[in-house]
Amino acid sequence: MEFTALLLAITIVMLVAWRGPRPLALGLFAAVMIACVATYLHHATDTLKLSF
């Protein structure tokens, strides 16, 4: 679900970058990048419950 939200946010940022003011686009881009890094770190630090 969070990946769908990130994809939607990236799409919105691209539309703002195409039509909107530059500072707004850069601010939204920074916010989405922080959200992407936070999502990555959340999933990269999960311990895997493997049993062999």
Buried (B, 14 or more C-beta within 10 A) or exposed (E): EEEEEBEEBBEEBEEBBEEEEEEEBEEBBEEBEEBBEEBEEEEEEEEEEEEE
